[in-house]
Structures are given as C-alpha cells and as structure tokens.
Amino acid sequence: MATIKIYGIPPSSFTRTVRLACHEKGIDYELVPMFPGQMGDLNPFQKIPAIAHGDLTLYESTAILRYFDRTFPGAKLWPADSRQAALCDQWASAVCDSLVNSALRYLANHYGFLPVPQEMADKYLAKARDVVPVFERQLGQSRYLAGDGVTAADLFLAPVMFFFPVVPGLKEIGEGAPNIGRWMKDMSGRPSMMATVPEPIAARAA
C-alpha cells in the first residue's frame, strides 16, 4: 500500500513538484486524479495538489515538501547549512511568485486552463521575458539554483521549464537561456524527472 496519496493531475507543475520530491526521497505514493475546483475538504482553496499521509491532510506544495524532508529519510531537499537553505527558500519562492505569475499563467492560458484576454496573455509573456533571465544568470553561477546539488528549488523550477520548448513565445525565451538549457538537460536525466513526465497536453484552438 502506498505511503502517501497525492491528489492532482500529472500536467500540473506543482503536482509534479510533489511527485518529484517523492521520487527523490524514495517515498512510495499513489497519484489520485483530481482537478482544481474538485478538492472538497482536501483544500479549502480548491487548488492542487494536496496529500494525505495517515490522518494528515496537507496542501500548499512548499509545506508538503518541507513535511517530506522532516518526516522521511532519503536525499535532503533543503541543505543543512542555514545560508544555503535560505538560498533554496529564496529561489523556490521566486519560482512560486515571479515565474508562476508570468510564464505559468501564460502557459495555462495557452492550454485553455486559465483563459484570459489576449492583452493579459501578452502581459504574462512580457513579464516572463523579464523574469527568466534572473534564473538564467543564477544558473550561470552555480550548477543548480541553490548550489552544487539539487534542492527543492530545482524541483519547483523544472516542471515549469519543461513546457517552454513546446509553447510559442516561451520557446523563444527558453532558446535565449543557455544556462537554463544546460541545467534542464541535467535535470531531465534524473530518474525522478523521467518517472513523472506528463502526457502531452493539447493546446486550445487559436
């Protein structure tokens, strides 16, 4: 029987982040398909993912990954050093704020999950052009976002960057970020990434 139940859908970047963490730490889990708005008591904000572990139900991906790191053995998702751990928090927060509110919203509109007027989509894309170079510069200075090893920050970034090559607009931004390309190639070879590749999503008609 699986140790953890994860409620979400594979294309969801945050659901994939939680699944990546399970694979990195060797946590057995069951993925229970659940869409936003269908979460019931699992998450009062009706967002995905949420997890169940025994009698504990938990939502918010950062809280879930922190729980995994404190509860289960295996690879640590946060460095032990306080300065490196703070950098991990910084970059994870940057993904969840700046990148989600630009590239991920543009991505969601492209696939019809979050339809918005074209003017708003254009603003998301313009913001992504400003945001992505910040991650590009960081990955020109270190192998991973928070240093020489994979941390939770990388597990938040990878599921978002995964879609860049197949989304017009984001594709061009990604092609102009060689350090992210190097990092993504490295990440894509990890067993956790290969085990969680989502099925292709059909974009909405233009």
Residue, then its C-alpha position, 0 to 999 in steps of 0.5 A: m500500500a502506498t505511503i502517501k496519496i497525492y491528489g492532482i493531475p500529472p500536467s500540473s507543475f506543482t503536482r509534479t513538484v510533489r511527485l518529484a520530491c517523492h521520487e527523490k526521497g524514495i517515498d512510495y505514493e499513489l497519484v489520485p486524479m483530481f482537478p482544481g475546483q474538485m478538492g472538497d475538504l482536501n483544500p479549502f482553496q480548491k487548488i492542487p495538489a494536496i496529500a494525505h499521509g495517515d490522518l494528515t491532510l496537507y496542501e500548499s506544495t512548499a509545506i508538503l515538501r518541507y513535511f517530506d524532508r522532516t518526516f522521511p529519510g532519503a536525499k535532503l531537499w533543503p541543505a543543512d547549512s542555514r545560508q544555503a537553505a535560505l538560498c533554496d527558500q529564496w529561489a523556490s519562492a521566486v519560482c512560486d511568485s515571479l515565474v508562476n505569475s508570468a510564464l505559468r499563467y501564460l502557459a495555462n492560458h495557452y492550454g485553455f486552463l486559465p483563459v484570459p484576454q489576449e492583452m493579459a496573455d501578452k502581459y504574462l509573456a512580457k513579464a516572463r521575458d523579464v523574469v527568466p533571465v534572473f534564473e538564467r544568470q543564477l544558473g550561470q553561477s552555480r550548477y543548480l539554483a541553490g548550489d552544487g546539488v539539487t534542492a527543492a528549488d530545482l524541483f519547483l523550477a523544472p516542471v515549469m521549464f519543461f513546457f517552454p520548448v513546446v509553447p510559442g513565445l516561451k520557446e523563444i525565451g527558453e532558446g535565449a537561456p543557455n544556462i537554463g538549457r544546460w541545467m534542464k538537460d541535467m535535470s531531465g536525466r534524473p530518474s525522478m524527472m523521467a518517472t513523472v513526465p506528463e502526457p502531452i497536453a493539447a493546446r486550445a484552438a487559436 
